Amino acid sequence: MLNQQISQIIADELNVRPQQILAAIQLVDDGNTIPFIARYRKEVTGGLDDTQLRHFETRLIYLRELEDRRQTILKSIEEQGKLTAELQQKIQQTQSKTELEDLYLPYKPKRRTKGQIAIEAGLEPLADLLWLQPHHDPDSTAETFVNAEKGVADSKAALDGAKYILMERFAEDAQLLAKVRQYLQQSAVLISKVFAGKETDGAKFQDYFDHQEPLKNVPSHRALAMLRGRNEGFLQLSLNADPDAAEGSRSSYCEEIIREHLGVRFNAQPADKWREQVIAWTWKIKLALHLETELMGALREKAEQEAIDVFARNLTALLMAAPAGAKNTMGLDPGLRTGVKVAVVDNTGKLLDTATIYPHTGQTETALVTLFKLIKTHHVELIAIGNGTASRETERFAKEVIKQIPQNTPQIVVVSEAGASVYSASELAAQEFPNLDVSLRGAVSIARRLQDPLAELVKIEPKAIGVGQYQHDVNQSQLARKLDAVVEDCVNAVGVDLNTASSALLARVAGMSKTLAQNIVAYRDENGRFNSRTELKKVPRLGPKAFEQCAGFMRINQSKNPLDASGVHPEAYAVVEKILQATEQSIQELMGNASAIRQLEAKQFTDEQFGLPTVMDIFKELEKPGRDPRGEFKTATFMDGVEDITDLQAGMILEGTITNVTNFGAFVDIGVHQDGLVHISSLADKFVEDPHQVVKTGDVVKVKVLEVDVARKRIALTMRLEESAVKKEQKFDRSCERNSSPKGRHERHNQSFTNNAFADALKGWKK
């Protein structure tokens, strides 16, 4: 019954049939993973895709938690003997945790309040009398309730106690709470002010020193910025419930809402003034602070969810970036004083050689010879350079080195080194390279992430990759759950090579755990490469269910059965056999033969187990076996001579790579160690509602420099190349002026590059 109710709710949200959701619930409850369901159980779910299934998964968790809480509340109220049929119906019908808690509020066990104390003192009859029969005089009526033994010293104390009884009663009215909450959500204004004396220390929050905007319009990035400012002690945040009220007004429209809800009419009765005070106290003392706290919490939750979604979209784009391919690759982790760390890996990512060179501290000739030898010895085809400190200097140095190589010149690519240091110090890196210095592990990671970003980045905690906004301010468990789902979906969309994948990558495959992934690697180390998918069943603790979930996402190149290198699940190999019999071709002849496959009729190969969606997927796999859903490998070319923010000039048109997409725009790496921002208004010549509709992380784009603020390290860019740049003089200090000339600085660096000592040094080493 419960599953049917939940399926109806989620089906309405996704605009699908309840039967589809009910089937998905059954599959999840039977231990199936979302990637497996999305890819191999399309007939059962009616074709729900991975995006729909991820929404379904989130909502299923929420609604089941809601149901657990509902039953706890019903039991609590029933044990108190206060559960009426009407209340039970309201509790059963709500699908909101907030509304559920509102309904429970009057019955929730709590510490003794002033209202409860007043009830114990016998003041509830006074409260009801004055509220329902306002023709009674409050002072004279209250005199009869004075009782020193019960703590009611005089008529004022009696009247105050009666007020507390009523205001607590009204503040626990779920319908009233909903009305006031709705008004505040639509009309309240968020106000941000700087604490006096904190202006200098909190300068980074200066945009919010005197800021206000409607609560309903606050975007996630501004909300999180203001909340961070408050948490760090620089900003005070509050809500103005009556932004349109006349200056000096002492009453709030929320009091009017309370009066209307309670059906109160003031007709110059003796108790009317007292009743007005009850309403004012209900708002100012009980509801205002409670709802402000709640709405600020809701603002944070919404902002956090949007920030998490932004992070997830960016991470997806980064993980699904096109791989440079299986080529011998050199990774350079740049540094000045500490030197450039060098690692060379083969086309499978196996470490071949390492070195540390010092091209920027007077040992240029030795560094050149070392790099040249490594490139020639290991037939390096790609050079990956981290984009951190000394990146451009190292790139220029590497270009000078490969000038000495007349044939088969390696391609140089600058890659993001975000998270490389995290990986270097990780337990996984220590297991992979127990005898390798921590500083050199980062160079290995840089090289491998160029070969295959997905395979390498899964080794790093997702939030350390640095493609989010305010990722440290959001709910960390929700962030981790969302990002883990992203990584899982990306890994399974691409598939993994069973004979080369690391345990970190294998652990992200559907149905896998860290233990099973480690067992696969251990089995591979002991027995050699896997020759078929069925051999997975020999791995310790990898049972039938785990095999069912993971097998279709594992790839085995050069297997006895070519289907093991495809996305066809072993359970559907029998369907392929039917196709082979119908075409009278061998699997080797049919795979990749698009014209032959397109002549087939999918319906003739369906049966009770495998429907049209599965057969169509098999056709796609046979037509393009082992296809990679990732795009074509592209890289940005940074402008020579533009290596520092001081080299930038308004109006320059540069090429760069999108490093991060937020709700307010996109950040672009243009090779100056400081990403520039393309504001949402400068992303396209048309109105852009969501930057993710225009760009994604990893895109190579052309941008124009609009404005440069060297002091604050801010670069304004535009993708609207016809947009006019801001013409304003940059005020650098003297040292910046001396070093700001691209020509002069580069000439100084290049003096050693043109020195014949390089050529002389290389003469002694021939390959």
N, C-alpha and C positions, 0 to 999 in steps of 0.2 A: 504493500500500500504506500509506504513512504517513498520507495523508489519511483512509483508512478507519479506521485506528487512532484518530486524533484525533477523527473524527466519532463513534465509539462512546463514547469517554470523555465528550465534551461532551453527547452525547445522553442518557447516563445521568444526568448532572448536571441537565439541563433536563427530564428525563422526556419526551423526544420521540423520534421515530424517527431512526436514524442517517442515513437517506436525506435527511431534512430538513437535517441539518447538512452533509452532503456537498454538497448543492445550494448551501447558503449559502457554503461554502468556494469552490466553483467560481465563484460570482457575485463574491465578493470578489477572487479571483485574476484575474478578468476586468476589474477596475477599477471595479466598482459600489460605490456608497456605501451605508452602513447605512440612512439615511433612504429612499433610493430603493428598496432591497431590501424594507424594511418596508412601504412604501406601494404599490409597483407590481409587486412580484414575489411576491405571496402564493401564487400557484399553484405557483411553482417551489419555495418553501420550505415549503409546507404550512401557511402562515399564521403563521409565526414573527413575533412582534411586536417593536417596537423595544427593549423591555427585554430580551427573550430574545436578540436579536441583539447588543446591547451586551455581555452576558455572554459570548456566543459569541466576539465580537471579542477581548475581553480574554484569554479562555482560549486562543484560537487563537494569539495572540502568545506566551503563556507556554509552551504545549506545543511550538511550533516552536523557541523559544529553547532549551527543554529538549533537544529532539532534536539541535540543533546542538552543544550542550555534550556530549551523550552520544557523538556521533561523534568529537568532539575527544578525549575521554577514552579511548575504545576504541582510537583510533589511537596515543595516547601509551603506553598499557599494552602494546599489541601491539609497538610499536617497542622496548620494554624486554624483549620476549621473555617476558612474565609473564602473558599473557592466556590463562587456562584456559577450558574450555567452561562450567564452573560459574559463574565470575566473569562471563563474557560474558552468560550467561543472566540473572543478577541485574541487571546494568547495563541490559540490554534491557528488563526487566520494570518497573523502577521508574518512577513517574510523579511523583516528588518531587525537586526540585532539592537539598534537604537530604540525602536518602538517597543521591542520586547522588554528591554530594561526599564523603559518608561512605565509600562504596565506593572512591572514588578516593584517599582519604587515604593509604593505605600506599604508593601508587605515585606520588604527587605529588612532583615534583622539589622538594627543599627544601635549605636550608643544612645543613651538617654538625651533627648533634645529638650530645649526650653518648652516646646509645645507639649511633650509627654509629661514633663514635670508639672506643667499647668493643669493638664488633665488629671494627674494624680492628686493635685490640690483641689479638685472639684470645680474647676473653672469652665469646663466644656458647656454646661447649661447656660452660663453667662454669654459665651461666644455665640451660641446658636440663637439665644434670645435677641441679642442686639443685632445680629446679622439678618435674621428673618423677620423681626418685628422692630424696625427702626424708630417707631414712635416712642419707644422707651428712652428715658434719659440715661445716658451712659454712667454719669457720676453717681446718681442716686441709686441706680440699679446695682452698680458695682459694690456699693456700701454693704449690701446684704451678703456679699461673698468674701468679705474680709475675714481672715482666719490666721492669726499670728502663729498658731501651732503648726499650720500647714505651709508656712512661709509666705502668706499673703498679708503683708503688713498694713496696706491701705488700699483705697479704691484705685489709685494709679497702678499699683502692682497687679491688681485684679484685672484691670483693663489691658495692661501690657501682656499678661498671661493669656487672656482671651485672644489678643491679636496673634500671638505666636501659634496658638492652636489653629486658627483659621489660615494663616499664611502658610503653615506647613501642610495643611490639608490641600490648599489650592496648588501649592508648588508640586504636589504629587499627582495632580490631575493630568493624565497622559494626553488627553485631547487638548487641554490648555497649553501644555508644553509644546505640542506639535504646532499649534497656531503661532505661538510666539517665536518658535524656532524658524518656522517658514518665513515669517516677516523679516527676521534678522538676516536670514540667508539671502533674501532679495534686496534688502534696503540698507543694512549696516555698512559702515565705512571703516576700513582698517586704518589706524593711525600709528605712525612710527615716529618717535622722537629720540634724539640723542640725549643721554644722561649728561647733565651739566659737568663740564670739566673733562669729558671723555672724547672731545672732538679730535685731538691730536692722535691719541692712541688708537682710536677707532676710525682713522681716516679712510680706510678701505670701504667703510660703510657710509661714506658721506652722501651718497645718493639717497639715503634713507634717514638723514638727520631731521628732516621736516617733510615727511611724505605721507600722503593719504590717497586712498583709492577704494572704490566699492569692493567689498569683500568678495562678491561673486565674480569679479573680473580679475582678481589677482592671479597672474600666471605662476606656474610652479617654480620657475627659477627665482622670481622676486620673492615669493613666499619663503623659500628656503634660505635666501640671502638674509631676509629680515629676521627669520627665526634663529639663524646662526648668530647674527648681531646681538640678539637678545640673550642667547646662551653664553656669549662671550662677555656679556656685561656692558655693552656699549649702547644698545637700543632698548627702549621700553615700548611695548606694543599694547594697544587697547582698541576696543570697538566703540564707535559712536553709533548708538542705536537710533538716533534722531538727527541725521545730517541736515534735514530740511527745517528743523525747528527754529523758531525765532530766537535770537540771541537773548540769553537771560531766562529762557523758559525753564521752569523747575519741574515740569511733568514730562513724562515720556509717552509716546504713542503706544508703547507696550502696556502701559496702565489702562489705556482705552481698550486694548484687545482683551485684557483681563476682565474689565468691567462688562464688555459686551458678552464675553463667554459666560460669565456668571449671571447675566440677565439683571444687572443692578440698575435701578433708576433712582436718581437723587431728586427728592421732592421737598427739600427743606425740612426733613424730619430731624428730630433731636440727635439721632445716632448717625446721621449721614456723614458728618465730618470725621467721626471715628471710623466709619466704614471706608471712607476715602483713604485714611491713613493705613488701614489694613491692606488695601490694594497697592498703595505706594510701597509699603514694606514688603509685600509679596514680590514686587518687581525688583526693588533696589537691594533687598537683603537676601532673598532666596533665589530668584531667577536670574538676575543680571550676571552675577559672577559665575553661577553654575553654567549658564548657556554660553557666556563668553569663553570659558575654559573649554567647553565642549566644541564650540565652533572653531576655536583656534586649533584644537586637536584634529577636527575634521579637515581644516585647511592643510595642516601638516600631512595628514594621511593622503589627501588628494594630491598634494604636491609631491610627496614621496612616491606615490604610485606612478605619476607622470614621469618623474625623474628615472624611476626603475624601468619604465617602458622605453624611455629614450636610450638608456644604457643598453637595454636588450637589443634594440634595433641597431645601434652602433656596433655592438659586439657581433651580431649576426653578419653584418656587412664585412667586418674585419676577418672573422673566421672563414667566411665564404669567399675571401679574396682569391684571385686566381694564383695558383702556384707557378713559380718560375720553372719547375720541373726537376726531373732527376738528373742533375748535372753536378760535377765536381765544383764545390763552392768554397770560397774563402770568406770568413767572417772577420770584420775589423771592428773592435770595440774601442772607439777613439778616446784619447786622453792627452793631456799636455805634459805636465810634470811626471805623471805616473806611467806615461808611455801608451802606445797603442797595442792592445792585446790582439793577437792573430791566431785564428784556428782554421784549419782546412779539413773539410769533410768530403767523403766520396758521394757518388750519386744516390746512395741509400741513406746518407746521413751519418755514416760511420766516421769517427774521428781519425784523421790520418797524421796530422802534425800540428804543432803549436809553436808560438814564438811571442816575444815581447820586443817591440822596436820603439825607438825614440826619435822620430823624424822631426819633432818640433822643439827639441832641446839640444841642438848642436851635433847630433849623431846622424845626420841626414844620409850621408853616403853609406854608412853601415846598414841603415834601415832599408835603403833602396836595394842594396845587394841581397839582403835577407829576403825581402818580399819577392824580388825577381826570381830567386832560386826556388822559393816555395811555389810560385805560379808555374814555373817551367817543370819542376819535378813532378808535381801532382796534376798537371794538365788542367789547371783551374779554368773554368768557363764563366763563372759568375763571381763577382766580388760584392758582398753585402756590407755596407757601412752603417753603423748605428748613427742615429740622428741627434746624439747628445753633444756635450762639450767637445770642441775641436773636430766636429763632423765635417764641416766644409774644408777645413785645412787638410784633414786626412783624405778627403775625396780628391782634392787638388794634387796631393802627393801621389796618390794611387794612379792618377791619370798620367803623371810624369813617368811612373814606373812602367806602365803598359805601353808607353811610347817606344820603349826599348824592345818591345815584342812585335816584330813585323807581321807575323801571321797568327791567326787564331786568337785575336785580342779578346780578353775577357770583358764581359759587360759589367759596368759598375752601377750598382743600385743602392740608393740611400733608403734604409728601412727604419721603421719605428723600433726603438730599443726599450719601449715601455715594458716593464716587468722582467727584463733580462736579469737584473740584479736580484730580484726576488727568486727567480728560478735558480740562480747561481748558488744561493745560500740554502736552497731547499733540500729536504731529505731525499727527494727523487734524484736531484742532480748529484748528490753524494753517492747514491747507489749506482748511477750511470757512470760517474767518473770519480771513483774513490781516491785515485792518486793524482788527480788534476787540481791545480791551484784554483781556488774559488774565482779569482779574477779572470781566468781563462775560460771558465765555463760560460760566461756571458757571451764571449765571441762565438762559441759553438752554437748557442741559442740563436744569435743573430744570423749566422749562416743557414741554419736549418729553417728558420722562419721564412727565409726567402725561398727556399726549395719548396716548402709546403707549410703555409701559415697555420692551417688547422692542426696538423700533426704536432707542431711545436707549441702553439699557444695553449693547447689543452693542458699542458704541464704547469701552467701558471694559474694561480687563483684568479678567476675572472675579473674581480674588482681591481686587481693590481695592474690590469692591462691599460687602464687610463682612458677609456672612451666614454665616460659618463659625466654627469654634472651633479655635483654635491653628493657623490656616492658614499662619502663617509658620514653624511648627515641623515641618511635614510635608514629605515628599519633593516638591519643587517640580515636577519633571517629571511625576510621576504625577498631582499635583493639576491641572496645566495640561491634561494629556491628558483627564482626567475632565471637567473643567469645559468644555473645548472641545466635548466630545461632548454635554454638556447643552445648551450654547448652540445647537449644530447641530440637535439634536432639536427644541428649542423653536421655532427659526426655521422649520424645515420643517413642523412641525405647524401653524403659523399661516399660512405662506406670506407672500410679500412683494409689494408693489405695484411692478411693474417700472418704472413711470414716476416714482415718488417716492422709492424706497429709496436710502439712502446706499450708498457703496461698502463701508462696514463691514458693513452688513446684507446686502448682496448676496454678500459674500465668505463668509458663513455658509451660503449655500444649497448643497445637494448638488451636487457636481461643479464648484463655483466655486473660484477662487483669488483672491488679492488682485489679481493682474494682470488676470484676466478681469473682475473686478468693476469695476476702474478703467476698463477698456476699454468696458464697458457704459455707465458714466456719461459717458465721453468721447463715445461714439457718440450718446448721448441729447442731450448738450449741443450737438453739431454738427448733428444731423438732426431734433431735436425728439422728441416722444413716440413710443413704440412703439405701433403700431396692431394688431399681431398677435404671437403667440408665434413664429411662423416667421421674423419679422424678426430674431430673436436670431441667426439663422444668418449674418447680415451683419456681426455684431460681429467685429472682427479677432481671430484665434486661438481663436475659440469653435467648436470642431469638433463633429462628429456625436456623439461620446461625451459631451462636456460638455453638449450640448443635450439628449441623452436623459436625463441625470441631473437637470438643473435645471429643464427646461421645465414639469413638472407642479407645481412649487412657486412659479412666477412667476405673478402675477396682473396682468391688464390690464383695468381698468374701461373701459367704453364702447368695447370692441373691436368690430371688424367681426363677429367670431364670439363670441357670449356665453359660449361654453365657455372662452374664454381668461381669464375672470374666476373660473373654478371650479377645483376640484382634479382635474378629469378630465385625464389626460395626453393630449397631442396624438396619441400612437400609438393611442389608444383612441377617437378621434373617429368612426371608422367604426362602432363599436358603437352610438354615439348615433344615427348615421344610420339604422341598422336599427330602432332604437326609434322614431324619428320616422316611418319608413315604416309600422311596425306600428300606430301610434296615429293616423296621418294628421293629425298636428299639426306646426306649426312649432316651432322650438326656443324661440322667444319664448313661445309658448302653453304649452309643456310645462314649462319651467323654473319651479319654484315651485308647480306644480299637484300637490300632494301626493295628492289623491284619485285622479287619473288614474294617477300613478306606482304607487300601491299596488295597483292592479288588474292590473299587469303581472306576468308570470311570468318570473323571471330566467333560468331554464334555457333558454328558447327563444332567448336572445341569446348563448349561450356558443358558443365554437368551439375549435379546437385551440390558439389563442394566448391567448384570454381566457376564463378559467374563471369559476365562480360568484363567488368573492371579488371579482374586478374588476367584474363586472356589478353586484353588490350595492353596491359603493362608488360606482359611477356613479349608481345609483338614489338613493343618499343625497345626492350632489352635486346632482342634478337637483331633488330635493325641497327642499333648502335650499342654493341656490347661494351660494358664497362664505362659507359659515358660518364663524364664528370660534369655535374651541374654548375660548377664554377665557371666564370667567364674567362676571357682571354687576358693573358698577363700583359699589363701595361705599367709603365713607370713614368714619373714626372722628371723633366730635365730642368735643373735649377740654373739660373742665369749666372754665368761666370762673372766674378767681380762683385757679386751681391752675396755677402757672407755674414753680415752683421746688421742689426737694426739701423745703425747709423749710415749704412750704405744705401738705404732706401730713400727714394724721392717720390713725391706725389706725382702721379701720372704714369709711373712705370707699369708696364704690362709684363706679368711673370707667369710661369707655370708652377703649379703646386699640387699637393695631395691633400684631400680632405682627411683630417685626423679625428674630427669629432663633430657630431651634429646635435644641436640642442633645439629647444623650442623657440629660441630667439635668433638662430642663425647657424652658421657653420664655421669651424676653425680650419685654417689652411696652413700647412707647412710649406713655406716658400724658401726654406734653406737659410734662415737667419737666426736659428736657435730660439725663435719666439714665434709661435703661431699667430697669424693674423685672423681677424674676425670679419666674415661677410655677414652683415646684418640681414635679417629675413627680408627686409625691404630692398636689398640689393642683390638678391639671389637670381632674379629673373625680371624680364620686362613686363610681366603680368603680376597680379596679386597672388601672393603665396600664403596659404593658410597654415601649412605645415612644411617646414624645411625638408623633412624626409621625403616629401613628394617630388623634390627637385634634385637632391643630392644624397649620397650615402658615404659612409666612411670608406676610404680607399679610392674614391673617384679622383681621377686626374683632371684638373680644371685650369682654365686661364683666368687670371684676376688682374684687376688694376688697383694700384695703391691709391687710396683716397687721402689718408692722413696718417702721420706718424707722430706718436708721443713717446719720445725716447725716455723721458724721466719716469713715466709710468709703465713703460714697456708695453705700449698698446699700438696695434697696427690695424687701421680700418681699411678693408678691402671691398671690392665690388666685383661681381661677375657680369654686371651690366657695363660692358667695356666702353660704351658711349657716355657713361656717367662722368660728370666733371669732378676732378680731384679738388681737394681743399688746398688753396694756395696760401700757406702761412709759413712764416720763417721759423725754423727749428732753432731753439736756443740751447745749444750744447755747451758744456764747460770747455775750458781750453784743451784739456787732454783729449776730449772727443773730437774737437776741431782738428787737432794734429793727426788723429788716427782715422778721421772720417773719409779721407780721400781714397776711394777704391784703388785708383791707379797707383798711388804712392805705396800703399800698404802691400799690394800684390806684387809690385816690382821688388820690394824688399824680400818677400818670401821667395820669389821666383829667381833671385840672383843665384842661389845655390843650385836651382834646377838646371840652369844653363851652363853650369860649371863642367868642364871636361873631365873633372875627377870622377864623375859618375861613370862615364864611358870607360875610363881607365880601370876603375874598380871592377867593372863587369868583364873586362878582357880576361881576367884571371879565372873566370868561371864560364865554361862553355857547356852547353847542353845540346 
